[in-house]
Amino acid sequence: MHPQDPQPVDTPQGTTTDRGDGVISKVSPRSVADTVARLSAVVAARGMKQFAVIDHSGEAQNAGLELRDTKLVIFGSPQAGTPLMVAAPLLALDLPLRVLVWADGHRTLVSYTAPTTLAARYGLSQDLADRLAGIDAITSAAIES
């Protein structure tokens, strides 16, 4: 484990942490590949579009470099995201939603920017901010046993 890595703690919702920088990390009981597959299935089941899975570690390996197993899943819903970008055009820098699934020693973490952080960053009303909150339930469903 590296000093900058999140240190998950047990909470009523499971093992999760927010390091105070607006990034939430949750521990998955699965491998990175299985967690990505589960997350993809949850996204599809909720009628959302998965835009991409970026295999950072695979691309590093292709370049002759070493990186822990690291995948970025990008997904969203035009119905939910479009009104957000109409209200705050720069929010397009953070949409579609992104979830990093990565290996940290012998555990897999699922990390993403907290919805409250995004809402504050772009000055969203509560009504609009609520459109971002679904990422919490999506990630929790992806890591359920």
N, C-alpha and C positions, 0 to 999 in steps of 0.2 A: 504494500500500500504506500502511496506517495503522500507527503504532507498536504498537498493541495486537493487530494481526493476527499469526497464527502465521507463523513463518518455516520452511517445510518444509526438510528436509535429506534427502539420499539415504541410505537404509538398505538392507540386504539384501532387505527386504520391499517396497521401492519408496520413493517420496518421501512422507515422513510426519514428523510432529513432535508432541511433547507439550511444551507451553510450561511445564510444571511446575505447571499449575493443574488437571491431571486431564482436560484436553480434548485429544483426539487429532485431528489434521487430516491428511488425505491429499489429494494432488493428483490430480484426474481429468483424463484427456486429452480429455474431452467437454465440451459445453456444460452449463449447469445443467439445462435441460430434458431433454437426452439422458441425463445422469447420473441424474436422478430416474426416468426411464423404465427405465433399466437396473437401478437399485436396486429398483424396484417388481417387475421381472421376477425378480430374484434372490430377493426375499422370497417371491413366489408359488411359485417353483420349489422352495423349501425347505419348503413347506407352512405358511408363517406367514400371519398375517392383517395386511393393511395397513389400519389404522384411519383414516388421514387423510393428506392432503398439504395443509399450510397454506402458502398463497402469500403470504408476508409482503410481498413487493415489489408484488404485484398489489393487495393491500388498501391499501398505502400510496398507490399510484397512484390508486386509486378515491377516496381521501381528498384528492387533490391534492398529495400529498407524493412525494418522490423517495427511493428506496432501491435499492441494488444488487440484482440478481437474487438472491433469497433464498427458499428453499423448505425447509420442515421436513417430513420424512417420519416418520410415527409408525406403528410396527409391532410385532408380538410374537406370542407363542404362549401361550394360556391354560395349556397343559400345562407350559410352562417357567416362566411368570411367577407362577402361582397359589401354588405352594409357597414362592416367595420372599416374597410378600406375607403368607402365613400366618406365616412366620418373622419377618418385619420389616414390619409393617403400613405404616409410613411410606415404605417403598420404593415404594408406589403413587404417590408424588409424582414418581418418576422412571421409572415404567413406565406404558404400554408404552415400548419403546425409542424413542429419537429420534435422527435423523440430520439434521443441517443441511447442505444443499447450497447453496453460495453462490458468487457471482462475486467474485473479488478481482483487479481489473485484468483482465489477459488470461488468467487461469487460473480454473479451477473447483476449489473445495475441498469436501471431504466431512469434516464435523467431528461428533464425538460425545464423550460423557463416557466416559472409560476404564473398563472393567469393574472394574479394581482399585480405582478411586476409589469407585465405587458400593459395592463389597463392603466397603471400609473404612468408608465413611460409615455403613453400616447394620449393621456388625459381623457379616457373613455368614460362615458356615463355608466351608471350601474347596469342599466338595461343592456348596453352594448358589451360591457365587461362580462356579463353573464353568458354571452355567446362563447367565451373562451374557456369557461369553467369545465366543460365536458372532458377536457384532456385528463383531469384528475380521475374521473370514473373510467375512462378508456384505459389508462395505464394500470389502474387497480384491477380491472377485469383481465388485462393481459398477464398479470402476475399471480392471479389466483391459483391456488393449488388444485 
